[in-house]
Amino acid sequence: MEILIIGGVAGGATAAARLRRMDEKAQIVLFERGEYVSYANCGLPYYIGGTINERDRLFVQTVDGFVDRFNIDIRVRSEVTSIDIQTKMITIHNLSTDETYTESFDKLIVSTGAEPIKPPLKGIEDKRIFSLRNVPDTDAIKAYLDQDKPKSAVVIGGGFIGLEMVENLHEAGLKVSLVEKSNQVMAPIDYAMATMVHQQLRQKGVQLYLEEGVTGFEPGEDNVKVLLENSPAIDADMVILSIGVRPEVKLAKEAGLDLGSSGGIKVNDYMQTSHPDIYALGDATEVFNPVIGKHALIPLAGPANKQARIVADNIREGNIHKYTGSIGTSIAKVFDLTVAATGASSKLLSREGIAHIESYTHGSSHAGYYPGALPLSIKINFAPEDGKLFGAQVVGFDGVDKRIDLFAQVIKKGGTIYDLQEIEHAYAPPYSSAKDPVNIAGFVADNILKEKVNVIQWHEFDKQDRASVIVIDTRTEEEYSFGHIDGAINIPVDDLRSRLDEIPKDKKLVVYCAVGLRGYLASRILMQHGYTQVYNLSGGYKTYSSVSEEEGMPKTIKKEENTPIKADYTKDMKTIQIDACGLQCPGPIMQLKKNYDRITEGERLEIKVTDQAFGEDLNGWARMIGAKVVGMENSGGVITATVEKQVKDVQEKSPSNGDNKTLIVFSDDLDRALASFVIANGAAAAGKKVSIFFTFWGLNVIKKTKKPSVKKDFMGKMFGFMLPSSSKKLSLSKMNMGGMGSKMMRMIMKDKNIDSLETLMQQAKDNGVEFIACSMSMDVMGIKKEELMDGITIGGVAAYLDRAENANVNLFI
């Protein structure tokens, strides 16, 4: 039997080797248009970037090695130009000798792969514009990097190859820009997950141009101008085209073989084409996708290798081996991040009209108490009727690969979210948790299906009429102060039962926390206390803030961008190191705060954190506390930040416009406190800079409701016993009637929809009103900094006078 194979690399070479193992006597001829029969196509970008430093390591097998081991007739630089399906002949053009000849076959395997898309744009033929498909392309790019020493590059297309080239060009020392026509990179994942990839790219200094098209190129003497649809042109020393690939089907089409609806070669379950003696495999074919029940193009190396084995077996044993299809499991490294997907995304399911539920969960790569735990974000899509799992996406720094493989097996077997709950995994603290993130994804989905919780997605939340919805942030006060959804009320989940009277039952409630767990607990509490319209924000603030910041929507408290800053260690100063890896917000900040109080002016703290939101939280905390961020870097998913302690009352002075407002709150009467914050909020709403100086009894207004245990002397304990413990215990200046007056006041305010004192205080903080606590009064009354609300400046009379100097209103209350 004479078996001819068109194309080498993953599919053709694998089929050839399998055929020889099955039949020692068969005549097997493989035709390869290029010079190389089998090479690591997926490794090409890493050779360009220098991660793979030896070119020879790219070659899985040489021609001589293949011939010696498998006794196969390998003909490189031999391009098959036509297939005659009637006579079962192919025509070959020998590119080395320019000779043309024919060969007959009993069986033919078509493994022509895919070709890069190269649009007909002006200037695209410039020698500094490259595509990456094979070894010669790789050699050309590598030679240009070594010889011409380019300083900048533009990569067009944010798919797998595009992102790998971005990383490797960056590693080679180039300034890289990425242009992507869509609103996100990596099409197999959904938008919210892609925003995490966008953040990683920006952190590494990559300039992103999303929703931007290329209209052409203007070659110059020193560089190439990349012309864009909506933005100014980008000057680059080199350009990489990575717009995508299309199946190379010219031979098959001209031969009369059937093509599928998406342009690939149509094959049956046995990988057989419309001609019974011709098989096709790999990127040139359409294969069945069991998730959507359709044939599709899935150009991946893994499926191509499996198809090659099945084709070889069917040729030798008859069509008894079926290819069950591919669900498109893929994974990519993007700098420190790993991104993986399997099955169908929400975009694809919606396009196909398949009803589904989305669920986001966030966890860690292994047990949080074991050192080195790194964040792991998961999204799953599943059927609303029976929980059948349609797709999964995982983004993280460690352990992404094994999680996506677990999801893939469940999807491939037609499993459900209940199978996720029951997956038995190998557990030890360095490798996982007793309840793996995959199990957790199943548990959360189960709660959704059984209506133990109602979830609302970030994009659904954005469409809500905010006037008819009450948004409750169930995190701690510290977490809330570092960033929250605009308009959200902060009621920590541990306080929720005691504050139910603040929450109306006739309105829709949206609760959220950092990642979803406390939001779920809050939902259960509220639902069991008679609240019927309760929705938990899926993925919590972590997912929502990632998306809203990406879109530039004014939905979160503004935070400084997490820009890498190299710490200056040239000074000879004391530096304390803190390991907060594995802790979730507010854990790292609390560790920082605790240790910050133990150092003196000029000393530094170096903290290592794996919570990726920490960089933004740190900037907010530093502003509030008056610390200086002297260094911040993110490597391998670990943020290393260095802060230096400053003099206590150091503040940036307000511009001397004389239009600021200052208030001194001396009293702790409820009515006077209310008046203070009504005035402060009014001035802040008018755009004025407002500072409130709390002294003596006024300090009771800004005490925490739940205070930490602090060590006090006898007099401090006496003051604490006699004074109000928080704003909720304040009395009226008149008609207090043993506390009944203040309760009546609060009740009347609630009935008339007037904001409570606590709400007014929070509004003041949100509006940028500065709270200053008198340090002298604190010492006299035995009040510790930890007892006061977070984000308050501790200062003396000088701090007040500094603000008053630029104010035209000074009130003493």
Sequence and secondary structure as in RCSB ss.txt:
>XXXX:A:sequence
MEILIIGGVAGGATAAARLRRMDEKAQIVLFERGEYVSYANCGLPYYIGGTINERDRLFVQTVDGFVDRFNIDIR
VRSEVTSIDIQTKMITIHNLSTDETYTESFDKLIVSTGAEPIKPPLKGIEDKRIFSLRNVPDTDAIKAYLDQDKP
KSAVVIGGGFIGLEMVENLHEAGLKVSLVEKSNQVMAPIDYAMATMVHQQLRQKGVQLYLEEGVTGFEPGEDNVK
VLLENSPAIDADMVILSIGVRPEVKLAKEAGLDLGSSGGIKVNDYMQTSHPDIYALGDATEVFNPVIGKHALIPL
AGPANKQARIVADNIREGNIHKYTGSIGTSIAKVFDLTVAATGASSKLLSREGIAHIESYTHGSSHAGYYPGALP
LSIKINFAPEDGKLFGAQVVGFDGVDKRIDLFAQVIKKGGTIYDLQEIEHAYAPPYSSAKDPVNIAGFVADNILK
EKVNVIQWHEFDKQDRASVIVIDTRTEEEYSFGHIDGAINIPVDDLRSRLDEIPKDKKLVVYCAVGLRGYLASRI
LMQHGYTQVYNLSGGYKTYSSVSEEEGMPKTIKKEENTPIKADYTKDMKTIQIDACGLQCPGPIMQLKKNYDRIT
EGERLEIKVTDQAFGEDLNGWARMIGAKVVGMENSGGVITATVEKQVKDVQEKSPSNGDNKTLIVFSDDLDRALA
SFVIANGAAAAGKKVSIFFTFWGLNVIKKTKKPSVKKDFMGKMFGFMLPSSSKKLSLSKMNMGGMGSKMMRMIMK
DKNIDSLETLMQQAKDNGVEFIACSMSMDVMGIKKEELMDGITIGGVAAYLDRAENANVNLFI
>XXXX:A:secstr
 EEEEE  HHHHHHHHHHHHHH SS EEEEEESSS SEE GGGHHHHHHTSS  GGGGEEE HHHHHHHH  EEE
ESEEEEEEETTTTEEEEEETTTTEEEEEE SEEEE   EEE     BTTT TTEEE SSHHHHHHHHHHHHHH  
 EEEEE  SHHHHHHHHHHHHTT EEEEEESSSSS TTS HHHHHHHHHHHHHTT EEEES  EEEEEE SS EE
EEESSS  EEESEEEE S EEE  HHHHHHT  B TTSSEE  TTSB SSTTEEE GGGEEEEETTTTEEE    
HHHHHHHHHHHHHHHHH S          EEEEETTEEEEEEE  HHHHHHTT   EEEEEEEESS TTSTT  E
EEEEEEE TTT BEEEEEEEESSSHHHHHHHHHHHHHTT BHHHHHH      TTT  SS HHHHHHHHHHHHHT
TSS EE HHHHHTS GGGEEEEE S HHHHHH  BTT EE  GGGGGGGGGGS SSSEEEEE SSSHHHHHHHHH
HHTTT   EEEETTHHHHHHHHHHHHT TTB        B     S   EEEEE TT  TTHHHHHHHHHHTTS 
TT EEEEEE  TTHHHHHHHHHHHHT EEEEEEEETTEEEEEEE   TT      S S EEEEEE    HHHHHH
HHHHHHHHHHTT  EEEEE GGGGGGGB SS       HHHHHHHHHS SSGGG   SSS GGGHHHHHHHHHHH
HTT   HHHHHHHHHHTT EEEEEHHHHHHHT  GGGB TT EEE HHHHHHHHTTEEEEEE 
